[in-house]
Amino acid sequence: MTTVNRLSGYIFDSLLELEDGAAPITASGQGSGIIDLGDAHVTGEIVLDVSAIDTVTGDELYDVLVELSDSATFASGVEQAASIQLGGTTGAAGARDVTSDAGRYAVPFQNQLNTRQYRYVRLNLVIGGTSTSITFVGYISKTKASVGAN
């Protein structure tokens, strides 16, 4: 397993962890955590430290969706705030130019869409392909440019 250094410009706080990376993910579903953002307007990045990703046959596709809701259980009012697509070059959703590797990916997001502010955030994964498996830690951090700024 590859170890990813978390100290290169992003602040890691275990209370802001959306996926713990404890085991490989092989099927679609929600991440391991839901974060209550409270009443604040939050702008930041979802950092994905990918330690392993299967792209052997080239058709593996991993859509990581950042979802918001007013419901702590995401039972209703779910909105997609941002997303990133990782995987092989012949994924089911169409050809990609580059095969994704293990490493760090950052997805900008905010919890306000139009004039509505959402309290809860989670990750949702939509996975497809021949031999899918991805392992990553996902967490909310300040935007890299603002880390350490006054």
JOMOBEL-V926024 format. One record per residue. N is the residue number from 0. RES is the residue in one small letter. PSI is psi in whole degrees, 0 to 359 (NA if undefined). Layout:
N;RES;PSI / N;RES;PSI
This chain:
0;m;137 / 1;t;134 / 2;t;132 / 3;v;125 / 4;n;123 / 5;r;2 / 6;l;12 / 7;s;64 / 8;g;355 / 9;y;143 / 10;i;127 / 11;f;128 / 12;d;121 / 13;s;338 / 14;l;349 / 15;l;21 / 16;e;127 / 17;l;337 / 18;e;128 / 19;d;350 / 20;g;17 / 21;a;333 / 22;a;154 / 23;p;143 / 24;i;125 / 25;t;356 / 26;a;161 / 27;s;148 / 28;g;180 / 29;q;154 / 30;g;178 / 31;s;353 / 32;g;154 / 33;i;131 / 34;i;131 / 35;d;111 / 36;l;355 / 37;g;209 / 38;d;2 / 39;a;151 / 40;h;119 / 41;v;127 / 42;t;128 / 43;g;206 / 44;e;143 / 45;i;117 / 46;v;127 / 47;l;110 / 48;d;94 / 49;v;116 / 50;s;338 / 51;a;139 / 52;i;127 / 53;d;118 / 54;t;25 / 55;v;312 / 56;t;353 / 57;g;349 / 58;d;8 / 59;e;135 / 60;l;132 / 61;y;103 / 62;d;116 / 63;v;113 / 64;l;135 / 65;v;115 / 66;e;146 / 67;l;154 / 68;s;160 / 69;d;349 / 70;s;128 / 71;a;336 / 72;t;0 / 73;f;32 / 74;a;338 / 75;s;167 / 76;g;38 / 77;v;129 / 78;e;145 / 79;q;122 / 80;a;328 / 81;a;169 / 82;s;163 / 83;i;143 / 84;q;125 / 85;l;160 / 86;g;202 / 87;g;181 / 88;t;349 / 89;t;36 / 90;g;158 / 91;a;334 / 92;a;4 / 93;g;166 / 94;a;142 / 95;r;155 / 96;d;332 / 97;v;137 / 98;t;133 / 99;s;142 / 100;d;167 / 101;a;149 / 102;g;199 / 103;r;134 / 104;y;138 / 105;a;133 / 106;v;109 / 107;p;143 / 108;f;164 / 109;q;159 / 110;n;17 / 111;q;125 / 112;l;124 / 113;n;241 / 114;t;9 / 115;r;130 / 116;q;135 / 117;y;147 / 118;r;327 / 119;y;146 / 120;v;146 / 121;r;171 / 122;l;145 / 123;n;132 / 124;l;132 / 125;v;114 / 126;i;138 / 127;g;157 / 128;g;185 / 129;t;308 / 130;s;72 / 131;t;138 / 132;s;127 / 133;i;140 / 134;t;126 / 135;f;157 / 136;v;131 / 137;g;132 / 138;y;160 / 139;i;136 / 140;s;165 / 141;k;155 / 142;t;134 / 143;k;319 / 144;a;337 / 145;s;351 / 146;v;123 / 147;g;357 / 148;a;154 / 149;n;NA
